[in-house]
Amino acid sequence: MRAHGRSGLRLREPELEQWRNGQPPGLDNPLGARALYIHQGNRDTLYRIHGTGEAWTIGKAVSSGCVRLLHQDVIHLAKQVRPGSAIVVI
């Protein structure tokens, strides 16, 4: 799993620079237990569907445009989704 590639996030949270080339999944990872990278064609949109242990943040505009799920939900989703699957975020 890679930390967000957005330079804006790294500017807001410079301590994340150490993870520029990736960070293992887990409770200390800002992307949580799993992260699904959203691409449009062959281009990384820099948006993710990822886990969080902060349940009160789900459904709120608190991240850099990502969709947050509870850790157990994103783990389940990651097992079900195949690369190249279409997604719709409502």
N, C-alpha and C positions, 0 to 999 in steps of 0.2 A: 504494500500500500504506500502511496506517496502522499505527502502533505500537500496542501493546496499549492498549485503552481502560480497563483495570482500574486503579482508583485504588490498589489494593494494590501493583501492580508499580511505579507511579510513586512510591509512598512508599518502597519498597525501593531503587529506582534513580532518584533525583530528576533525574539528568542526562537522563533520557528525556523530561522535560516539554517540552523544545524540540521534540519530534516529536509533540506532542498532535494536530496536524492532519495528520499524515502524514510519511512519510520515503520517499525513493526506495528501490526494491529494490536489494540488493547485499550485498557482503561486510561492510559496516559496519552494515547493518540487523539488529537483533536477530531479525527474522523471516526473515532470509536472502534468498535469490534470489526466492522467491515465498511468498505466504501465502494459504491458502484459508480464508475466514471461515466458521465454522459457525453456521448459524441454525436455530432451532426455530420453525417458522411464519415470522412476520415479525420475530421477536425475535433479536437477536444474542446468542449464548450467551457471547461473549467468549473462546471457545476457537478455536484455529486449528490447521491443519495447515500447518507451515512448514519452511523449509530451515534447515540449520545446517552449518557446516564442522567442527563438533566431533563427529566420528563416535562418540567414546566416550560421548557423552551420549544417543545414540539408545536408546530403550527404558528409559531411567532417569527417575525422577521428579525432574527438575532444572529444569523450567520451571513456568509458572503453569497447568499442566493441559493444555498444548498437546501435539500429536503432532509430533515432530521427524523429518524425513527429510533425507538428504543433499541438497545443492543440486541435483544432476543428477536425483535422483528426484522432488523436488517440482516441478521445471520440467516434467518429463515428465508427471506427474500433472495439473498445471494445464492442460496442453494437451489432456488427455483428458476432463476433467470439465466438465460444463455446469452453469450456474446452476440451482439447484433440485434437483440430484441428491441422492438419499438416500445417507447414509454409515452404516457400522457400524464402530465402533472396538472391537476385542477386545483 
